[in-house]
Structure formats: structure tokens, C-alpha cells
Amino acid sequence: MLRIAICDDILQELETLVSLTEEFLAAHSLEAEIVKFSHPDVLLAAIETESYHLYILDIVMPMVSGLELGKEIRRLDLEAQIIYATTEPQFALQAYAASPVNYLIKPIERQQLFDTLTLAISKADLSEEKTFAVKTADSLRVMKLSDIISCEYRDHAVIFALISGEELVSRTMREKFSEYCSPILKDRHFLQCHISYVINMRRVERFAKDSFTLYGGRTVPIAAKQYPVVRDTYMDYLMAKGGLK
């Protein structure tokens, strides 16, 4: 899925950029996750563990300028697409150190942004889908992480519930469940809510104090002692993807 980070320290400008981007995505029937950042330091911290296909950045911001932010993004990710949106035209030459797709002057003109987004998305590499290999009793299966609904530890094996309705059972394992699932848990969409369960938060349909209801009606328990951490992690996830207003 396309992942877009938008950073602007002026809330009204940030919401305008988000709104226009959402309008563009809807008009082109594109599925994407938009993450908003109102301070460059927060985005700098995020890119240490997260990656985005597209960044829309203001330039004049406190502590860290959009120019510095763009250089750091480019240092970490040569493939990411960067769009600058600013009131200050005089930084255009310096901005190109980060190889941006475009340098837009506020107030943002709708069609110009749409044209720039079209170009940026056409250049973005969306083919990289994270996978996980599962050794079963008789074969090796490689699954897309996005296809996993949940992972359940039972009888010294892990049962993967998949979006297709299939249940895939790993061969008997010796390591702890959390160790086995550690590569999956590195993905921000996954959460261990119980000693025996990991869920894909993209597939949550209902959240209660004692359980998650997942895609297809599957219910997964939440460990009582873990509830505060599980709740906060899930709420942070919803806020990051725009699911809470």
C-alpha cells in the first residue's frame, strides 16, 4: 500500500495538504495511508524505523528545516519521492539537494498538486511487499504480511489465519512464540495482544476491553495485564492512519 508522510508545523496548512491529497487519492481510486506530522522532529524520529513512499514537506519549520529533513530522508531512502510545499521561493535551489519531484509555492494550487502527485506516485516503487516464510509439515510457504489476519500459538505450532480464509499451520517449533513472530512484529501493523496471539491491526473490525474482533468475525483475546499497552498501541495506530478524529 502507498504510504504518504505530510509534515507542516502550521496546523491549517497541514490539514489543507492532507485534504487535497485525500481528494486526489479518492479521485483516482488509490488506497493509501497518510501519516501527519506537525513537527519535523517527530518525523525524523519516525523515519528511523518507518519508511514512506512519498513525503510532502514544508520548508520553514522549527528546529529542523524541511531542507535538512529532506536530506536526511534522502540519506536513508534513495527511492522515496519528496515534494516541497512552502511559502518561501528562495530555497528552491537548495531544496534540490534532496532531489524533490517538485517545489510548490503556497497557497497550493489544486491542479498543480494533483499533477505533482501523479508524477510522484508513478515514480514510487510500490512493488516491495514484506513477506514471511513459514515452514509447514511438508513445505515452505512465503506469505505477504498484508494477507495475515492473526497468528495463534497452539500445541507448539503457530496457526496463521489468512485473508483468503485459509488456516496455515507451522511445523512444531522450539522457540518462544514472541521470538518466532519477531520479524512480523517489526511491522507497525502488527501487535501482540496476548501471550498466544498476534494480530494485524489493519484487519480489526471491533475493539473491546477484552478482545479484538477481526476480519471475518474472528475473535482474539486481549491479556488483562497487557490491556493498557495494547489499548495505547492500537489508539496510536488509529491516530497515525487518520482513523481517529
N, C-alpha and C positions, 0 to 999 in steps of 0.2 A: 504494500500500500504506500502511496505517496505520503511523505511526511514533510510538513512545512513549519518552519520556525519564523515567527514575526516578532521583532524587537523594536520597541519605541517607548521612550520614557514619558511621553505625553499621552495620557490615557485616551483622550478623544481621538488623537491621531492613530493610536494603536487599534482602537475599535473600528475606525474607518477602514484601515488596511485589512483587518480581519473580515469585515463585512463585504468589502469589494472582492476579496479572494474567495469567500464563500459563494458569492454571486457568480463568479467565474466558474467555479467548480460545478455548481448546480446547472449552469447553462450548458456545460459540456459533459454532464453526467459522469463526473470524475469522483471517485471515492478517495478521500484524503483525510489525514489527521493534522489539524492545525494546533500548534502549541504557541501560546502568547507569552512574551517576556516583557515586563515593564522596566527592567533594569539589566544592563549589559553584563553585570557581574553574575547574575543568575544564569544567563545563557552561557557564559564562559564556564561556569561550574557544570552545567548540563552536558556540554559537548565533550567533557572528559569521559563520560560513559554512554552518551547517546549520540546518534547521528541523524541528520535530516537530509532529504534530497534537495530542499530549497530553503534559502534564508532570505527574508526581506528585512533590511536593516535601516534604521535611522543612522545619521552620522553624528550629530551633536547630541551627546548623552553624557551624564555624569560619570566620573571616574574613568570609564573606558570608552573611547570614541568608537563609532562604527568602523572607522578606518582600521584601528587596532584589532577590533573584533573580527573584521573580515580577514585580516592577515592570519590571525590565529586559526580561524575556520579553515582557511586555505592550507595552513601548515598541517592540520590534522586530516584534511579530506580534500584531495585534488579533484574529486568528481562532483562535489556539491556545487549547486548553482546559487549565485548570490545576486540579489537585486538591491540597490540602494534607493532609498526614498527619503529625501531631505529638503529643507528649505534653503540650503546653502549651496549654490552652484560652484563656488570657488574651490571645492575639494575634489572636483571631478577627476582631475589629472592624478592626484594622489590615490584616489579610490581604485584606479585601475591596477594597482599593485596586487589586488585580490582577484583580478580577472572577473569582474562582475558581468552579468548579462546586460545590465542597463543601469543608468544613473538617472532616476526620475526626480523631478523638482515638484515639491508640494506647492499648492494643493494638487493632489494626484488627479490626473485626467483619466477617467474611467477606461476609455478605449486604449489609451497608451499602456495602462497597466495590464489590460487584458491581452494585448499583443505581446507584451513582455513575458507574461505568464505562459502564453502559448509557446514562445521560443524556449523559455527556461525548462518547461516540462518536456518538450521534445528532446532536449539535450540531457535530461536526467536519466540516470541508469536505474530503472525500476525492476530490473530482472533479478536482483540479488535477494533471494528469499532464504531466510535462515531455515536450516533443516536439523533433524535429529535422527541418528541411526539407532535402530532397535534390533537387538539380536533376539529372535524368537527360537522356539524349539527346533525349527527346521530351516530357517532362512535369516537373511538380514534385510530389514525394511528401512528405507530412508523416507521420513515424513517431513512435510512442511510444518513448521511450528504453528502457523495460522490454521492448520487443519485439526489441531488438537483442542478438544474441549476441556478435558481433565485427565489427570494421572492419578491412579489409585494404587496404593501398596496393599497387596493381599497375598498371603501364603508364599512369602519370599519371592514374589514376582510383581511387576508393575503392569497394570491394565490401563491402556490408553483408549479413552473414548474419543472417537473421531467425528468430525462434522458430517461425514458420509453415513454415519450410523454404525459403522464397524467398531468392534472392540478388538484391539490388538494386545496380545499378552506376551510379555518378555519372557525369556528363559529365566530359570532360577538364578537369583543374584545373591552375592555375599555382602556387598557394601550396604551402608545405610541408605534409606530412601532419599534423604536430602542430598547425599553425595551423588547418588545416581542421577538425580534430577538437576544437579547444579548447572549444567550447560543450558538447560531450559530456563532456570530461574534467573539467569543473567539477562534474559529478555524482559524488558519492562512490562510486558503484558501479562506475565505470569506471577502467581502469588501462591505461597504455601500457607494454607489456612488451617491446616490440621496436620498432625504427625504423619498421617497416611494419605493426604490429598494435596495436590497442586492443581490450581485452576487457571484457565485462560480468561483473563478479565474482559477480553473482547466478546466473550460468549456468555456473559452474565445477563440474565433476564430479570432477576429479582434478588435483592439483598436484604436479609433479615439478621437479627442478632445472633441466631444460632445456625444459620445456613445460607448458602447461595443456591439459587435455582438457575441452572444453566440452560443453554440452547437444547431444545428437545425435551425439556421438563426434568432433566437430571438434577437431583438434589445432592449437595455436598455439604457436610457438616463443618462448622467453624469451632475450633477448640476454644472453650470458655476462657482459658487463661491467655489465649492469643487474640481475643476479640478486639481490644483497644488498638493493637498494632495492625491487625487485619483491616479494621474499620478505617484507620487513618491512611493506610496504604491505598485502599480502594477509593477513598474520597479524593486523595491526591491525584490518583489516576484519572478519575472523572473530571476533576478541575482542569488537568493538563490537556485533556482531549476536548474540553468545552462542554462536557456533559452536565455541569452544574452551573446555574446562573445565579 
